[in-house]
Amino acid sequence: MTQKVSLIRGDGIGPEIVEATVRALEALEVEIEWEEVRAGTGAFQELGTPLPEETLASIARNKVVLKGPLETPVGTGFRSINVAIRKHFDMYANVRPSKILPGVKTRFSDSGLDLVIVRENTEGAYAGIEHAIPPNRAAAETIILCTRWACERIVRYAFEYAKTTGRQKVTLVHKANILKETHGLFLEVGRSISREYEEIEFEDLIVDNMAMQMVIRPERFDVIVTTNLFGDILSDLAAGLIGGLGLTPGANIGSEASMFEAVHGTAPDIAGKGLANPTALMRAAGMMLDHMGMTEKARQLNGAIDEVLRQGEAVTGDLGGKATTEEYTAALVEVIKG
Ligand code: ATP
C-alpha cells in the first residue's frame, strides 16, 4: 500500500541532496507518495513565514517527514525551524548513528566503530526559555529545563533501542558534577532505569571525559544517551570520526510524527555547486524506510550506498573524490537497478 510522506527540500544544499535521495528511492520502487511542503529561509522569503501552517498540517496527517537542512539565522531573526518542528510534534528522541562505512578512510577505518547517539530532543538548554535583561541586553539568561518525565522517556527509549537492535551497552553522558540539579536528575533516572535492563551494560561518563574518549577510543561505545546540547555537539564529533558530516543521518522519533534528516546543516559554502554528498540524507531515508516497516528496501538502499563507497569511483569531494552529487547519484541508481 502506498504511504504518503511529507517532503521538505530545505535551504542551501537541501534541494540538491533531497533530489538525489528521491531519485534513489524511486529507483528502489518504494511505495511512497511525496507531499511536498515548504519550511526554512526560502519559505520565509517567498511566503512570509518560515513554517507555514500547511506544512504542520501535512506532517500531522502523514506522520512521517523527510527533510533537507533548514537555515537558522544566527543571533537574531526567527528561531530554529528544526527545533520548532521537533517541539510541535513532540519528537523527543533524536537518533544519530555513526559507523565506519566501506571505502571511507579515517583513523578508525579498521576499528569497527559503530555507535548510536540518542539525544533528548525537547528540553535541556534548547527548551527555548531565555530572555535578555535590559537595559541594552546588559545580560541574558537561558534556562536548562530537565523534567523527570522527559529523562525517563529518553533513557527508556535508549535502552529499548539497544534491546531491539541487539546492542550491548548504554553510556549516559552528563555534567552532573557541576549541574547538580538538572544533570543530577538525568543521571539518577538513568541509573534507576538501567536496573530494569540487566542484560544491557550501563555506564555514565562526564561530558568532557566523553569528548576525549570519543577521540581516542570511540569503538568502545555502543548506544550513547545524552542531553539536547551535548547530543548536538557529540554527534557532530562522531560524524567527524567516520569521515564527515556528509555521511551521518538522523531520525527524530516522536509520539505524533517522526522526521528524518541529515545531521549536517545547509553547507552554504558549497550550496548550488552540485558538490554536496547526499549520503547522510540517503541513510536517513534508510532509517525512515525501517521506521515505516519497509526493512528490505532499507537494507537494499544501505547496501547500494556501501557498494558505491566501496567502489570508490563516484565519491564526492568531502570524501576525497571528484564526483558531483549527480554522478554519485547516477552510480547509486545503477547499483540499485543491478
Ligand atoms: P548551518 O548554519 O546550516 O548549520 P554550517 O556551514 O554552519 O551550516 P554545515 O552545513 O553542517 O554547517 O557544514 C559544515 C561543513 O561541512 C561545511 O564546510 C560544509 O561544506 C560541510 N558539509 C556539510 N554537509 C555536507 C555534505 N552533505 N556534503 C559535503 N560537505 C558537507
Residues whose N, C-alpha, C, O or C-beta is under 5 A from the ligand:
A	BS01	ATP	L70 E71 L245 G246 H264 G265 T266 A267 P268 D269 I270 L275 A276 N277 P278 D318
